Amino acid sequence: ERNKIIANKAKTFTEDDQVLILTETIEHAVELKQVLQDYTLVYDQMEAKRFDWYKRHGQLSKDEPIMTPQRKENLRVSFEAGTLKKAIATKMWSVGIDPVQLTALIRAEGTESEIMDIQAPGRVSRTNANDKSVGVVCDFRDQFDSSLKRKAIERYKHYKAMGWDQVVCLTDGHTTKI
């Protein structure tokens, strides 16, 4: 159910918007890829046996290429240049990339780390020649698991300490600033 919510949010952005979805694990990235076929999967590495298992069980398409160091570098360059518009990446892309055209970051990883709460949103705060004035960080205040809910509240506190505006999207489609 959580992945459906994340995917629905991702689908609200236009095809011209550059969107990055961060996950904690490759398993979660693969699950999201199943509902967001037009997104490119980016990860550090995966055992060939595991990769083949995902393909055999229909969790990855037959034409999904395995990640190599060269492919990973090509994807990074393409994403930073703005030609790769939609990516689902493990947290390896929460640091070490400079995507100046990034419109939206969707934090699907649900982690709790003050450093990550600054680093990950920093990916979307870059400005560019197109005068991007704002970036959007989509985070989720999980209600179905007490641990994830606690972590979400901690992220909210970290965002507040940074002075970032926060808007809550309600299930009825309305928003409220917090």
C-alpha positions, 0 to 999 in steps of 0.5 A: 500500500505504501508503494502505491502511495509513493508511485501515485505521488511520483506520477503527479510530476510531468514528464519534463520534471526530473524526479529522484526516488530514494530507497533504503534497499535494492529490494524496495527499489525493485518493488517501486520499479514494478509500478513505475516502469518509466523510471530507471533503476540505479543501485551500487551492485547486485549479485548476478544470482539475485538479479536473475531471480528478479527477472525469472520471477517477473520483478524486473523486465527481461531487458533490464540491464545489470548495473556495472560501474560504467553503466552506473557512471553513465547514469550519473552523468546523464542524471546530472545533465538532466537527460535522465528524468526519472530515477529510482535509486538506493541511498547511494545517490543521496550524496555524491551527485549534483543534479541541478535540474532536479525538480522533486526528491521522493524520500521512500527510504523512511530512515532517521538520520540528521545527516541524511535529512540534510544531504538528501534534500540537498540534491533538490536544492541546487539552482540552475540556469533555468532559474529553478527557484524551488525544489520539492521534497516528498516525505511520508509520515507513515502511520501504519508502523510505530517505528516508521512513524517515529522516524518520520517525526524526527525527519520533520524536526530536522527539516524544521530546524533547517527552516524549510517550509513544510506542507502536509498533503492530506488524503482528501487532496487538500494541503496545509502548511506546518 
